[in-house]
C-alpha cells in the first residue's frame, strides 16, 4: 500500500456503517490522484485502487473524506460522514469505460474485507456511487463485478424471487432515493441487472428487487 495523503478531509461526526465504491472517471490514475489531492477540487476518497492492484491510502478511515457529494441512502443524506469511499481507476463512461482488471478486483476484495472486519457495515450498505446518487452518477457502472464481491462476503447479490409489491416502494425499502423513480430503477439495474440497464420496470427487475430485499432481511 502506498500512502498518498490528500488534504481534503474533515472530522467524522458519526460512526462508519457504509462502504461506497466509485470509478475515477478520468483519463489516467495520475490525473485522478492529482485531483483527489488538489485542495481546490474539494474531493477525496479514503483509498484509490489502480488497475494493476496498487492501493493508495489517501485519507485515514477515522476521518470524513469528500467522495459521495449530494447523496441519499436509507434516509441518510450525509453519506460522507458515515462511509468509507474507494475509488477504482477506470476511465468511466466519458473516457472509454472498460472492464475492471482481475488484479484490481483482487486488491479491492482484500481491501474491502479488511474494512468490513474493522467496521460494522451491513451488506446492504455496500453500495456504488450511483446507488446513493442515482440522478447524478453512473459509477462504478454495469461492468463492475458486484457478484464477485458478494461471493467474497462483500455486499449482496440476489436470487430472483416472486414479488407483488410496487417496484418504487421496494426500491425505497431497500435504501434508494426514489424522488426520481426512473433514475433509481436505472441505478438498481446497473448494480443488480447489468445485462440491460434501461430504467424500465420489467418482471426481471421486480423479481430481483424482491430477491435483494429477501437477502437483506
SULQUI-V303670 format. One line per field, one symbol per residue. phi: phi as a letter, one per 20 degrees, with the letter a starting at -180 (. if undefined). psi: psi as a letter, one per 40 degrees, with the letter a starting at -180 (. if undefined). burial: # if it has 9 or more other C-alpha atoms within 8 Angstrom, else .. A space follows every 50 residues. Layout:
phi->???
psi->???
burial->???
This chain:
phi->.decfdeeabfdecfebbcddcdfmcfbffffffffdegfflcabfbcdf fenfddedcfgfdeeddemfbbblneddfgfdcddcedfafmfedogbge fgffffffgffffffffecedfgfeecegffebfedcdefnfefegffff fendncbeegcfbcffffffgfffqffdfdgffffffffgedbffbdcme edffffffgfffffffm
psi->hhhghiegiaiheiiheihhhiidfieidddddddeehdddfiiidihhi deehhhhdhideihigddahihhfehegdddeihhhhhhhdaddeghiih idddddddddddddddddighideehiidddegdedieieieehgddddd defhaihihiiiieihddddddddeihfdgdddddddddddegedhgeeh gidddddddddddddd.
burial->.....#.##..#...##############.###.####...######### #.#######...######..####...###############..#.#..# ..#######..##..#....##############...#######.#..## ...#####.##.....##.#########....############..#.#. ....#########.##.
